[in-house]
């Protein structure tokens, strides 16, 4: 790779040593120009690229252009939801903060509105405040924070757009099918603190995939669901759907007293004519999906 004022040329070749008196071979794996716009948090790739695997989409190697905004930046901004919540005190009080059942810290707060963020109380999925005012009255307030590292804050989105020609290796050389252009894209948006939704599309002119997916953090567990519609090059249409519920408790208890259970439940359904987009498909092949 060569970096010249932020323009990065990435180039990789592989050399295979010859055997039985045959000469060695030098083959090109990829060549691309990468340009980062740090201010707008975009990455541009020109040359040999690959699309993202999203929902039911498969990654496709292309020779083309790609624009991506997908949270890979060394920024001080928080892209994932912080689950911040507010509470009010009618008088000064001593407040004990419990995260996932454990005492985290004790602070004295004045009357007025306060946020969990200012108390450093965002490290757990459940928060309990034990409030004791100057008259000795004790009250409690509880908050639940269900989160997932893949969630986006409502003000943020991630997306990628790729356009190009399918590439494949033939006789140890990269070849491009210039008669079959492919467009691939996805877009995800934070809807609420607990819900992120997205759409995706891949198309090569005759075949396509259209889909949507959600990530939803709930008290039961984190739900991931997706649907997809496909039309193959021979005109057959199909649908696919999946849903998965995952539970990853953060509270590990004290010592060996508690051992929280982590679990996943998943289900998928494919109709017989559902097809992933394959630019090399001539319309005569079929795909079988089994779980």
Backbone bond lengths (Angstrom), bond angles and torsions (degrees), N, CA, C in turn:
res aa  C-N    CA-C-N  psi(-1)  N-CA   C-N-CA  omega(-1)  CA-C   N-CA-C  phi
1 X - - - 1.460 - - 1.522 109.51 -
2 X 1.324 115.71 140.68 1.461 121.66 178.57 1.516 108.09 -125.34
3 X 1.330 117.22 125.37 1.460 122.68 -178.43 1.523 108.59 -109.25
4 X 1.321 115.94 117.89 1.459 121.41 178.05 1.518 108.30 -124.98
5 X 1.345 116.05 102.79 1.465 122.51 178.64 1.529 111.73 53.42
6 X 1.330 117.98 42.31 1.455 121.48 176.62 1.514 114.84 88.71
7 X 1.327 117.43 -6.81 1.456 121.24 175.06 1.531 106.94 -96.54
8 X 1.329 116.73 114.61 1.466 121.03 -173.46 1.523 109.56 -108.66
9 X 1.318 116.22 120.75 1.456 122.27 175.13 1.519 108.27 -98.52
10 X 1.335 115.89 114.26 1.460 121.83 178.79 1.526 109.06 -104.27
11 X 1.317 115.08 128.52 1.457 119.97 -176.61 1.531 108.56 -144.22
12 X 1.327 117.37 128.84 1.460 120.09 179.70 1.521 110.93 -133.83
13 X 1.337 114.79 131.06 1.452 122.54 175.53 1.528 109.00 -122.66
14 X 1.301 116.46 151.87 1.462 122.44 176.72 1.520 109.49 -121.77
15 X 1.335 115.14 131.15 1.462 120.02 178.29 1.523 109.46 -107.60
16 X 1.327 115.97 126.57 1.454 122.40 175.57 1.520 109.06 -108.14
17 X 1.347 114.79 122.53 1.462 119.78 -178.37 1.526 110.17 -68.84
18 X 1.300 116.03 138.03 1.453 120.77 179.66 1.524 112.19 -71.55
19 X 1.323 116.31 153.77 1.473 122.56 177.48 1.518 109.73 -129.32
20 X 1.338 115.20 156.79 1.465 121.68 178.43 1.524 112.42 54.23
21 X 1.316 115.07 40.35 1.450 119.66 177.55 1.509 115.72 80.78
22 X 1.356 117.83 -2.53 1.461 120.58 179.94 1.527 109.85 -82.59
23 X 1.322 117.22 145.66 1.468 119.86 -179.35 1.524 111.14 -70.14
24 X 1.324 116.68 156.31 1.455 121.45 177.17 1.514 111.42 -73.07
25 X 1.326 115.01 165.84 1.465 121.00 -179.22 1.519 110.49 -122.92
26 X 1.330 115.62 137.81 1.457 122.52 174.17 1.521 108.19 -112.59
27 X 1.320 116.09 114.56 1.460 120.21 -177.55 1.531 110.10 -116.26
28 X 1.327 115.21 146.91 1.463 121.26 179.06 1.520 109.58 -90.29
29 X 1.336 116.07 125.93 1.459 120.73 178.44 1.526 111.55 -88.39
30 X 1.323 117.35 -45.37 1.462 120.35 177.01 1.513 109.87 -166.02
31 X 1.325 114.46 156.41 1.468 123.18 172.50 1.510 107.37 -142.71
32 X 1.325 117.36 126.58 1.464 119.48 179.73 1.522 110.68 -155.02
33 X 1.319 114.56 154.26 1.453 122.86 174.63 1.524 107.91 -105.62
34 X 1.338 116.82 129.22 1.461 122.09 -178.77 1.527 108.75 -117.59
35 X 1.330 116.56 127.33 1.459 122.38 -179.53 1.522 108.26 -126.43
36 X 1.332 117.16 125.29 1.458 122.09 179.08 1.523 110.56 -105.84
37 X 1.323 115.51 131.40 1.455 122.44 172.50 1.527 106.22 -107.83
38 X 1.333 116.85 92.72 1.461 121.12 -173.79 1.524 112.24 -65.76
39 X 1.316 117.17 -33.70 1.463 120.07 -177.54 1.521 110.97 -66.40
40 X 1.327 117.06 -44.43 1.464 121.50 179.77 1.531 111.79 -91.65
41 X 1.331 117.06 -4.40 1.466 123.79 179.42 1.531 111.86 57.52
42 X 1.331 115.25 48.38 1.458 122.04 176.02 1.527 109.32 -118.52
43 X 1.311 115.12 147.69 1.463 121.07 172.61 1.526 108.08 -122.57
44 X 1.348 115.00 131.32 1.457 121.58 179.83 1.530 108.72 -113.24
45 X 1.332 116.69 132.79 1.457 121.91 176.44 1.520 108.69 -124.62
46 X 1.327 115.61 134.57 1.461 121.45 178.82 1.527 107.61 -130.55
47 X 1.325 117.20 125.05 1.464 121.30 -178.91 1.513 110.55 126.12
48 X 1.327 116.55 -132.96 1.466 121.29 178.85 1.526 108.97 -82.71
49 X 1.321 116.44 113.81 1.461 122.53 -176.99 1.526 108.83 -127.00
50 X 1.309 116.43 172.27 1.459 121.47 172.48 1.520 107.94 -138.88
51 X 1.332 116.83 140.07 1.453 121.19 179.93 1.527 109.45 -77.69
52 X 1.326 116.18 163.64 1.452 121.65 -179.86 1.531 110.95 -81.71
53 X 1.329 116.44 147.04 1.459 121.39 169.91 1.524 107.33 -84.66
54 X 1.315 116.92 114.42 1.458 121.86 -177.91 1.518 109.34 -136.88
55 X 1.350 115.86 136.18 1.447 120.00 178.74 1.529 108.84 52.85
56 X 1.319 120.05 -118.71 1.462 121.98 177.63 1.529 112.35 -96.23
57 X 1.320 117.56 -0.90 1.463 119.95 179.38 1.519 110.76 -71.21
58 X 1.324 115.98 143.25 1.453 121.80 172.61 1.526 109.50 -100.69
59 X 1.324 115.32 155.05 1.457 120.14 176.92 1.531 109.11 -71.68
60 X 1.332 115.73 135.35 1.461 121.35 -179.54 1.523 109.89 -121.64
61 X 1.348 118.79 132.66 1.466 120.67 174.02 1.526 109.71 -80.01
62 X 1.320 115.59 131.02 1.459 120.77 -178.37 1.521 110.45 -134.86
63 X 1.298 115.31 157.50 1.450 122.30 164.21 1.515 106.85 -106.19
64 X 1.346 117.19 108.07 1.452 117.55 -173.71 1.513 112.98 -178.26
65 X 1.341 115.61 -144.26 1.460 123.26 -174.76 1.520 108.79 -128.67
66 X 1.343 116.07 141.70 1.452 120.78 -179.48 1.531 110.46 -139.05
67 X 1.323 116.32 136.96 1.460 123.10 174.64 1.520 107.29 -121.18
68 X 1.346 117.16 126.80 1.461 120.77 -174.71 1.518 111.07 -134.06
69 X 1.319 115.11 139.17 1.466 122.37 168.48 1.519 106.15 -133.54
70 X 1.315 116.72 100.28 1.466 119.27 -170.48 1.522 112.82 -144.32
71 X 1.318 117.99 44.53 1.464 123.21 166.45 1.515 114.38 59.86
72 X 1.294 118.73 41.91 1.462 121.09 178.79 1.522 111.32 -108.67
73 X 1.319 117.34 19.31 1.451 120.27 -169.92 1.514 112.04 -100.52
74 X 1.316 114.76 144.59 1.477 120.93 177.00 1.517 108.18 -80.15
75 X 1.310 115.81 73.00 1.458 122.04 -175.73 1.515 109.23 -113.92
76 X 1.324 116.17 153.01 1.458 120.80 177.55 1.528 111.39 -80.45
77 X 1.334 117.64 -5.93 1.454 120.57 -178.70 1.525 110.72 -75.04
78 X 1.315 116.33 148.19 1.455 122.65 177.05 1.526 108.36 -98.43
79 X 1.342 115.92 114.27 1.458 120.11 -178.29 1.517 112.51 -85.50
80 X 1.330 117.29 -30.09 1.451 120.81 -178.14 1.525 109.76 -87.16
81 X 1.331 117.78 153.42 1.471 120.25 -178.54 1.521 111.72 -60.60
82 X 1.310 115.46 140.86 1.465 120.89 178.59 1.519 112.71 -96.09
83 X 1.336 116.61 -8.78 1.451 120.34 176.26 1.524 113.10 61.12
84 X 1.310 117.67 31.00 1.457 120.07 -175.62 1.529 110.84 -71.65
85 X 1.337 115.39 140.29 1.457 121.11 177.95 1.528 109.02 -138.74
86 X 1.320 115.08 156.78 1.459 120.81 -176.35 1.523 110.56 -112.42
87 X 1.325 115.17 155.32 1.452 120.96 173.28 1.525 107.79 -146.96
88 X 1.346 116.10 162.67 1.464 121.13 -175.67 1.520 110.62 -122.98
89 X 1.332 115.38 146.44 1.465 122.63 174.26 1.521 108.07 -120.49
90 X 1.333 115.08 130.80 1.466 119.22 -179.99 1.522 112.14 -83.63
91 X 1.347 116.84 -14.58 1.462 121.50 178.63 1.520 108.28 -154.45
92 X 1.335 118.15 162.50 1.466 119.58 177.22 1.527 110.52 -56.67
93 X 1.364 116.35 146.97 1.462 119.46 -175.25 1.515 110.55 -157.02
94 X 1.338 114.55 157.32 1.459 122.38 169.87 1.522 107.41 -90.68
95 X 1.312 116.35 127.55 1.467 120.54 -174.92 1.523 109.54 -120.57
96 X 1.344 115.60 121.21 1.461 121.84 172.60 1.527 108.06 -95.78
97 X 1.344 116.21 129.21 1.463 121.47 -176.09 1.525 108.97 -107.92
98 X 1.329 115.88 120.87 1.466 121.95 178.98 1.530 109.01 -111.25
99 X 1.335 116.37 124.81 1.456 122.28 175.74 1.518 108.43 -108.39
100 X 1.341 116.47 120.70 1.469 121.87 -179.98 1.529 111.38 51.47
101 X 1.332 115.88 39.15 1.455 120.61 174.92 1.512 115.47 89.47
102 X 1.318 119.14 -5.54 1.461 122.50 -178.71 1.526 110.53 -109.69
103 X 1.320 115.72 142.36 1.458 119.68 176.26 1.527 109.30 -67.36
104 X 1.329 115.74 119.86 1.461 121.66 -177.93 1.525 111.32 -93.50
105 X 1.319 117.28 -48.30 1.459 121.77 178.30 1.524 108.95 -168.00
106 X 1.340 115.76 166.43 1.462 122.28 175.51 1.521 108.31 -126.00
107 X 1.324 116.58 135.33 1.462 121.17 -177.65 1.525 108.70 -139.35
108 X 1.317 114.50 157.90 1.465 120.40 173.24 1.525 107.68 -106.56
109 X 1.334 115.06 127.25 1.452 120.78 -176.91 1.516 110.68 -121.63
110 X 1.327 114.69 147.87 1.458 120.88 176.97 1.530 109.97 -84.26
111 X 1.304 116.24 166.45 1.460 120.51 177.90 1.529 109.96 -63.79
112 X 1.329 115.40 147.94 1.460 120.06 179.76 1.510 112.05 129.28
113 X 1.358 115.65 -169.48 1.459 121.70 -179.28 1.522 110.46 -88.35
114 X 1.333 115.85 140.86 1.456 121.50 178.89 1.528 108.91 -136.98
115 X 1.339 116.00 159.48 1.459 121.80 178.76 1.521 109.84 -119.54
116 X 1.343 116.01 148.01 1.459 119.99 177.96 1.524 111.29 -61.48
117 X 1.334 116.86 -30.17 1.465 119.81 -178.39 1.524 111.18 -62.88
118 X 1.323 117.10 -39.22 1.467 119.77 -177.61 1.521 111.42 -71.17
119 X 1.339 116.80 -16.28 1.462 121.20 179.02 1.528 111.99 -96.92
120 X 1.335 116.95 5.38 1.463 121.00 -176.00 1.530 110.02 55.33
121 X 1.333 115.69 47.01 1.462 121.39 -175.34 1.517 112.05 -116.36
122 X 1.342 116.52 36.91 1.464 120.26 -179.39 1.525 112.04 -111.98
123 X 1.330 117.04 13.14 1.459 118.87 -175.82 1.503 114.98 -87.37
124 X 1.323 118.84 -5.35 1.452 121.26 -177.94 1.511 111.67 -124.38
125 X 1.335 115.78 172.72 1.461 120.09 177.77 1.520 111.77 -91.31
126 X 1.341 117.48 -16.75 1.463 120.35 174.35 1.527 108.70 -132.98
127 X 1.330 115.85 137.50 1.457 122.25 -178.08 1.529 108.62 -127.41
128 X 1.335 116.32 129.39 1.462 120.97 174.70 1.518 109.21 -123.50
129 X 1.321 115.79 132.51 1.456 122.39 177.49 1.524 108.95 -109.28
130 X 1.326 116.14 123.73 1.474 121.25 174.30 1.520 106.53 -103.37
131 X 1.335 116.16 111.58 1.462 122.37 -170.10 1.531 109.42 -109.01
132 X 1.327 115.87 123.89 1.462 121.66 177.98 1.520 108.36 -122.31
133 X 1.341 116.11 113.59 1.463 119.03 -176.97 1.532 110.44 -84.14
134 X 1.339 116.34 179.91 1.467 121.04 -174.56 1.529 112.73 -67.78
135 X 1.320 118.66 -16.42 1.456 122.27 178.28 1.532 111.86 -92.66
136 X 1.334 116.48 1.36 1.456 120.36 178.11 1.510 114.73 89.79
137 X 1.340 118.20 0.40 1.453 121.13 178.95 1.527 110.01 -73.10
138 X 1.335 116.27 132.58 1.468 121.50 -177.52 1.531 109.37 -113.93
139 X 1.298 115.55 127.95 1.468 122.06 174.37 1.520 108.85 -132.16
140 X 1.317 116.41 162.15 1.472 121.18 177.95 1.523 109.84 -128.04
141 X 1.328 115.25 148.06 1.465 122.29 172.55 1.521 107.36 -131.63
142 X 1.329 116.11 136.86 1.462 120.35 -178.38 1.526 109.94 -122.58
143 X 1.337 114.82 143.28 1.460 121.97 179.26 1.529 107.75 -131.94
144 X 1.312 115.71 143.62 1.468 120.71 175.15 1.517 108.93 -114.26
145 X 1.313 115.51 137.12 1.462 121.30 179.80 1.515 108.02 -131.08
146 X 1.324 116.85 103.81 1.456 121.75 178.52 1.523 107.30 -101.26
147 X 1.301 116.81 126.21 1.462 119.26 -173.90 1.518 110.90 -141.63
148 X 1.314 115.77 169.12 1.456 124.14 179.67 1.520 106.12 -150.96
149 X 1.324 117.26 137.60 1.466 120.43 -176.33 1.521 112.62 -64.16
150 X 1.333 117.77 -16.90 1.469 120.99 179.96 1.521 112.44 -88.81
151 X 1.334 117.57 -7.70 1.460 120.50 -179.79 1.525 111.15 -70.76
152 X 1.320 114.88 153.63 1.461 122.02 175.68 1.517 109.47 -115.70
153 X 1.326 115.85 144.56 1.466 119.74 170.83 1.529 108.65 -63.95
154 X 1.337 117.77 149.70 1.468 120.00 -175.61 1.521 114.90 -55.93
155 X 1.327 118.11 -25.39 1.474 119.15 -177.72 1.524 113.02 -87.22
156 X 1.340 118.31 0.69 1.462 120.58 -176.33 1.524 111.98 -117.48
157 X 1.336 115.24 157.63 1.460 122.32 176.67 1.525 108.71 -143.54
158 X 1.309 115.53 161.35 1.473 121.49 172.86 1.523 107.91 -133.40
159 X 1.333 116.21 145.70 1.463 119.12 -178.65 1.519 110.16 -161.11
160 X 1.320 114.27 164.62 1.459 121.29 175.50 1.522 108.47 -153.10
161 X 1.329 116.13 139.72 1.463 122.59 177.52 1.524 107.98 -128.72
162 X 1.320 116.31 126.20 1.464 121.55 -179.35 1.530 109.24 -128.89
163 X 1.329 116.10 134.02 1.461 122.03 177.64 1.522 107.78 -135.96
164 X 1.330 116.11 132.08 1.461 118.00 179.69 1.510 112.38 176.77
165 X 1.332 115.35 -164.38 1.452 122.64 -179.07 1.529 109.29 -115.32
166 X 1.331 118.39 136.87 1.468 120.80 -178.99 1.518 111.50 -58.81
167 X 1.328 115.58 139.52 1.456 120.84 177.93 1.523 109.78 -115.04
168 X 1.309 115.97 148.66 1.451 121.91 176.72 1.522 108.37 -152.03
169 X 1.317 115.54 161.86 1.467 120.14 -178.55 1.530 109.34 -96.54
170 X 1.307 114.16 129.12 1.463 120.89 -179.65 1.524 108.65 -139.75
171 X 1.351 115.50 120.24 1.466 121.16 -177.18 1.527 110.47 54.65
172 X 1.347 115.51 44.66 1.462 122.59 178.08 1.521 113.46 63.37
173 X 1.331 117.38 21.37 1.458 121.26 178.37 1.522 109.73 -129.57
174 X 1.350 116.53 145.66 1.455 120.47 175.40 1.530 109.67 -76.57
175 X 1.327 115.67 126.75 1.447 121.97 177.72 1.524 109.49 -118.38
176 X 1.324 116.69 150.50 1.459 121.96 -178.19 1.529 109.24 -124.25
177 X 1.325 116.01 131.06 1.461 121.73 179.12 1.532 108.31 -88.55
178 X 1.311 115.56 89.54 1.466 120.80 -175.71 1.526 113.18 -73.51
179 X 1.334 117.65 -5.68 1.455 120.79 178.85 1.528 112.04 -93.10
180 X 1.336 116.72 -1.12 1.460 119.96 -176.61 1.526 109.85 -134.02
181 X 1.337 118.86 77.17 1.470 120.60 179.22 1.528 111.13 -67.62
182 X 1.325 115.65 146.26 1.461 122.26 -178.73 1.522 109.59 -125.78
183 X 1.330 116.53 137.40 1.457 122.76 172.16 1.522 107.84 -120.60
184 X 1.331 116.18 134.18 1.459 121.44 -179.06 1.522 108.65 -139.25
185 X 1.342 116.51 137.31 1.463 119.27 -177.97 1.526 110.24 -156.44
186 X 1.330 115.35 154.54 1.456 121.34 169.95 1.527 108.43 -145.34
187 X 1.324 115.07 157.31 1.465 121.22 178.51 1.523 107.75 -146.81
188 X 1.341 116.96 129.50 1.459 122.34 176.05 1.517 109.05 -126.62
189 X 1.344 115.00 142.68 1.455 120.96 -176.75 1.527 109.26 -137.40
190 X 1.329 116.38 136.74 1.449 119.92 171.37 1.506 109.75 -71.50
191 X 1.335 116.70 122.23 1.462 121.57 -178.76 1.522 110.18 -92.73
192 X 1.333 116.16 -50.99 1.463 122.86 173.46 1.518 107.52 -135.13
193 X 1.329 116.62 -177.53 1.462 120.06 177.37 1.522 111.94 -62.14
194 X 1.350 116.88 -26.25 1.461 121.31 -175.78 1.518 114.05 -110.35
195 X 1.329 118.44 1.70 1.468 120.30 -173.73 1.522 110.81 -138.35
196 X 1.322 115.73 129.42 1.465 123.18 174.01 1.523 107.58 -127.26
197 X 1.327 117.68 134.26 1.462 122.46 -177.67 1.518 109.97 -126.32
198 X 1.334 116.15 152.93 1.456 120.00 -178.78 1.513 112.38 -148.35
199 X 1.326 115.36 163.33 1.462 123.08 174.22 1.525 107.75 -131.84
200 X 1.336 116.38 156.88 1.457 120.39 179.88 1.521 110.12 -149.57
201 X 1.334 116.13 155.41 1.460 121.31 179.61 1.518 109.48 -152.47
202 X 1.323 115.96 142.16 1.467 123.13 170.19 1.525 107.18 -137.20
203 X 1.344 115.17 138.10 1.468 118.61 -176.76 1.528 109.77 -152.31
204 X 1.326 115.36 140.32 1.462 119.12 176.46 1.527 112.26 -121.85
205 X 1.323 117.06 18.05 1.461 120.95 178.09 1.509 112.82 102.47
206 X 1.355 117.37 -39.66 1.458 121.04 179.57 1.527 112.39 -117.51
207 X 1.302 117.06 -29.41 1.464 121.67 178.12 1.518 109.26 -119.21
208 X 1.342 115.78 153.24 1.458 117.85 179.43 1.523 110.90 -156.24
209 X 1.332 114.41 163.59 1.454 124.83 170.99 1.525 108.26 -131.10
210 X 1.326 116.57 134.38 1.455 122.55 175.08 1.527 107.62 -128.42
211 X 1.330 117.12 136.14 1.457 118.01 -177.12 1.510 113.52 -154.45
212 X 1.321 114.27 173.27 1.458 122.03 175.82 1.515 109.41 -150.39
213 X 1.332 116.80 154.62 1.458 120.14 -178.80 1.523 109.94 -151.01
214 X 1.335 115.81 160.15 1.452 121.84 176.38 1.523 110.01 -136.56
215 X 1.319 115.75 153.38 1.462 123.88 168.69 1.521 105.76 -124.59
216 X 1.338 116.16 121.72 1.466 120.73 -172.18 1.525 108.52 -132.40
217 X 1.316 116.79 116.43 1.459 121.88 178.93 1.519 108.71 -90.49
218 X 1.343 116.66 121.34 1.452 122.24 -177.58 1.520 110.14 -129.13
219 X 1.320 115.84 172.63 1.456 120.78 178.77 1.525 111.02 -66.09
220 X 1.329 116.78 -33.54 1.468 120.68 179.83 1.519 110.77 -70.32
221 X 1.317 116.96 -41.43 1.457 122.52 -177.86 1.510 109.61 168.51
222 X 1.335 116.60 178.53 1.461 121.11 179.59 1.525 109.36 -88.45
223 X 1.323 115.84 122.70 1.455 122.32 -176.26 1.529 109.46 -100.35
224 X 1.325 116.51 127.84 1.458 122.63 172.24 1.522 107.71 -120.01
225 X 1.315 117.31 125.55 1.461 121.11 -178.43 1.518 110.00 -138.22
226 X 1.327 115.98 148.02 1.455 120.18 179.40 1.517 111.48 -152.58
227 X 1.322 115.66 151.72 1.467 122.29 174.86 1.522 107.86 -132.33
228 X 1.331 115.87 157.23 1.461 119.79 -179.87 1.525 109.60 -153.16
229 X 1.323 115.09 146.20 1.465 122.81 175.29 1.525 108.07 -123.51
230 X 1.316 116.67 136.08 1.464 119.83 -179.06 1.526 110.87 -129.37
231 X 1.319 114.94 152.51 1.467 122.07 169.54 1.510 107.29 -134.13
232 X 1.341 117.01 119.48 1.458 121.97 -177.38 1.519 110.52 -82.07
233 X 1.320 116.20 175.01 1.460 120.97 -176.42 1.532 112.22 -68.36
234 X 1.325 117.17 -20.89 1.464 119.63 176.30 1.524 112.85 -91.03
235 X 1.345 116.86 8.37 1.455 121.25 174.66 1.510 115.86 89.90
236 X 1.323 118.32 -3.28 1.460 120.51 -179.68 1.525 110.02 -75.76
237 X 1.344 114.85 141.00 1.460 120.77 -177.49 1.527 110.24 -115.02
238 X 1.327 115.34 147.18 1.455 120.00 -179.89 1.513 111.09 -150.75
239 X 1.323 115.05 167.32 1.461 121.46 -179.65 1.526 109.88 -133.67
240 X 1.306 115.06 155.22 1.462 121.51 176.90 1.526 108.36 -144.25
241 X 1.327 116.01 150.34 1.462 121.31 179.45 1.519 108.96 -149.90
242 X 1.316 115.61 148.74 1.466 120.72 175.06 1.526 109.40 -147.86
243 X 1.324 115.30 151.98 1.451 121.70 174.03 1.519 107.88 -144.02
244 X 1.312 116.54 139.53 1.464 121.68 179.07 1.520 109.33 -139.73
245 X 1.327 115.79 135.58 1.462 122.23 175.21 1.520 107.73 -117.68
246 X 1.331 116.58 125.74 1.458 122.03 -177.85 1.515 109.46 -123.59
247 X 1.306 115.38 140.40 1.457 120.85 177.98 1.512 108.99 -122.63
248 X 1.338 116.90 121.55 1.457 122.59 -179.34 1.525 109.02 -128.77
249 X 1.335 118.97 80.68 1.469 119.95 -178.65 1.521 111.53 -61.00
250 X 1.339 115.39 140.29 1.464 120.99 176.85 1.515 112.69 -90.73
251 X 1.335 117.03 -25.42 1.457 120.35 -176.20 1.522 110.94 -79.96
252 X 1.312 117.57 113.09 1.454 121.93 -179.06 1.520 112.35 -98.73
253 X 1.342 117.55 3.45 1.451 120.87 176.50 1.513 111.91 73.37
254 X 1.310 116.00 -169.22 1.450 122.33 179.93 1.522 109.26 -107.84
255 X 1.302 116.25 120.15 1.461 120.42 -179.79 1.512 110.76 61.71
256 X 1.343 115.73 -130.36 1.458 120.28 -179.51 1.519 112.30 -102.92
257 X 1.341 117.15 15.90 1.457 119.95 -175.89 1.526 111.07 -69.60
258 X 1.331 116.86 -34.19 1.458 119.89 -178.36 1.522 109.66 -129.37
259 X 1.309 115.53 139.04 1.462 121.50 174.52 1.528 107.17 -132.31
260 X 1.340 117.26 89.56 1.467 119.96 -175.59 1.528 111.52 -62.73
261 X 1.311 115.28 145.63 1.461 121.72 -178.37 1.530 109.69 -89.97
262 X 1.321 116.61 131.00 1.458 122.65 172.73 1.528 107.57 -105.63
263 X 1.337 116.22 134.98 1.460 117.99 -176.30 1.527 111.48 -149.43
264 X 1.329 114.55 160.30 1.458 123.11 176.68 1.529 108.58 -137.02
265 X 1.313 116.51 138.29 1.457 122.57 171.89 1.529 106.86 -127.37
266 X 1.325 116.81 125.77 1.466 119.99 -176.68 1.521 110.30 -135.83
267 X 1.336 115.62 149.79 1.463 121.82 176.00 1.520 108.58 -144.86
268 X 1.320 116.13 142.54 1.464 122.04 177.90 1.530 109.70 -134.41
269 X 1.326 115.07 152.28 1.460 120.51 177.95 1.523 109.07 -143.61
270 X 1.332 117.13 126.86 1.457 123.10 177.73 1.528 108.57 -123.46
271 X 1.328 117.73 134.03 1.453 120.18 170.68 1.532 108.50 -78.78
272 X 1.329 118.40 157.80 1.470 120.52 -173.41 1.526 114.95 -57.38
273 X 1.331 118.16 -31.12 1.466 120.42 -174.52 1.525 113.55 -99.52
274 X 1.338 116.97 12.06 1.463 118.10 177.65 1.525 109.88 -70.12
275 X 1.345 116.89 135.06 1.456 121.93 -178.05 1.526 110.71 -135.55
276 X 1.334 117.10 130.81 1.460 120.29 167.09 1.519 108.83 -71.45
277 X 1.323 115.74 147.30 1.459 119.57 -179.83 1.522 110.05 -67.57
278 X 1.323 116.22 125.25 1.461 122.93 177.61 1.526 107.87 -132.67
279 X 1.327 117.56 105.12 1.467 119.72 -175.84 1.525 113.68 -60.16
280 X 1.352 117.99 -22.41 1.462 120.19 179.33 1.523 112.49 -86.18
281 X 1.353 117.26 -4.24 1.461 120.89 -177.87 1.524 109.81 -73.17
282 X 1.329 116.02 132.62 1.464 120.27 178.55 1.523 112.40 -96.06
283 X 1.344 116.67 5.99 1.456 120.10 178.75 1.505 114.29 94.13
284 X 1.326 117.99 -2.23 1.468 120.89 -177.96 1.526 112.52 -103.24
285 X 1.338 118.43 -11.87 1.448 120.77 -178.35 1.527 111.00 -95.30
286 X 1.319 117.23 161.42 1.448 122.18 178.38 1.516 109.09 -129.03
287 X 1.304 115.76 159.44 1.459 121.87 179.86 1.515 109.06 -117.32
288 X 1.328 117.22 135.19 1.451 121.95 176.31 1.518 109.24 -114.03
289 X 1.325 116.95 129.11 1.454 122.02 178.96 1.514 108.46 -117.67
290 X 1.323 116.18 129.63 1.460 121.14 -177.07 1.512 109.92 -134.09
291 X 1.337 115.90 139.44 1.469 120.46 171.74 1.527 107.18 -134.97
